[in-house]
Structures are given as C-alpha cells and as structure tokens.
C-alpha cells in the first residue's frame, strides 16, 4: 500500500474531516490512525522481506558450486577449505564472510584472510601467510618469528632451520620485556638482510638475550661473543661492519676472541687470543 493510498483512505474517514466537531482532537486521532497504518504496512514489508530472504538462503540458485583459494604456501587449500566450514551444500547468501575469515585466521600461519562472495554461486578466499625471519628458542621448543615480532607455529622437523635463532628467553618473562628483546634482535637481523657482504643475514647464527646486558651475537663462521648491548641496533650494525671489515683486511679475524660494542659509547673493544 503506498503513502498516497493511505492518505486517500484517511480523507474518507469521518475523523479526518478538517476540524469537524472536535478540532485538534480529531486531527490527533487522524495522525494516530495514520501512524498505525504505516507501522502495520512497514511490519508487513519486513515480514515479507524476511520470508524472501529465508527462501533465497535455501535456494539452489545460490548454492556454492566453486571455491577459489589463493595464497597458500605453508598451508594447503584443503586445510583452508576445512577451516572455512563451507562445502557444496552451503548457500552463498547464508554465508557470513566475517565468521569464515575469523575461522581461517585461527591457523597460526595465516596472518590475514579475505573472503568475498562472487554472485551467484562462487566464493573467493585469499590468504596472506606469515613469513618467518627468525626462530626463537623457548622452554618448550623452537618457534618461528615473523617481521612484526609475532611468535607463531612451533618448528617441526624437517622444516627449514636456516634462520638466525633468538635465545635467552624462556617464555616466562613479562610480555613487554620479551617483546622489546625480540624487536631489538629483529632490528639487527633486518639490517643484516639488506645484503652487506661483510655481515649478511646468513652469517648470523644466534642472538642471545643477556638479561640486563642486551644482546650477544654469534656468527656462523666463528662463534665468539660479540656483545651488542641494548638500543640503537642500526648504528651498532654499521659499527660492527666496520670492525669486521678491518679484521678481515688485517687477517686478524681468526685470532679474535670477542668484540664489545657495549664497552663505551664511542669505542669498540676487540679481544684476541685467549682474552676474555
């Protein structure tokens, strides 16, 4: 029923005659009647809409016939499909994309998922997986660490172990303390990942968190301690590259017992032989 039809009926109703007999009271009754009629019409439309939606959500027209899954490397399409909870009997209209996204993102390797309905009967799922840049040794084993410092997915042999390893944390530390230590280690690793041949990322064996004293670096080719200390890892990486370059040129690297970048703000201490 249109608004025009409603008002036409009101005009024919005796209480709607302009100010007939009761003046303002008659107008009030007229407006109340109009509101009731409009409310009833709105309710009927809502019920009709719900009925149509319920019917379409069970219609074979919108039954899922294809699911496209992209972005899998460490995960598999079968794994993502199982997490989605969708099969060929699912109606596309009845799918809640946010709920499907949340289920898929429970997988530790999935950093983000995007779920899109492609009408009338296709679903597209795109995932972005976490990329490990380091490993971290905790009390119950080795875990992957991504570029944001997120600790995820326990390492299961024979997975690739060719990453720098962050040690010294047992998992019982306060979250803020652990996160700060991991972020400093990642800053150093990221600088090394820029491809400097003197100290490439591939030559970092271990970054040990020495509580209260900062980071200790161990190289792959000669695992003597390089005390980095805490803070300003970008600057310390640059200084260490200069020191290592000098040691390589002078052919004294093989005699180096330790390097300390935490000795003084403007000095680097290099020990040789059996010096500690």
Secondary structure, DSSP 8 states (H G I E B T S, - for coil): --HHHHHHHHHHSGGGSTT-SSTHHHHHHHHHHHHHHHHHHHHHHHHHHHHHHHHHTT-GGGB--EEEEE--SSS-HHHHHHHHT--TT-BGGG--HHHHHHHHTTSTTEEEEEEEEETTTEEEEEEEE--EEEEEEETTEEEEEETT--EEEE--TTS---S-EEES--S-S-HHHHHHHHHHHHHHHHHHTT--SSS-GGGEEEEEEETTTEEEEEESS---EEEEESS-HHHHHHHHHHHHHHHHHTT-GGGEEEEEEEEETTEEEEEETT--
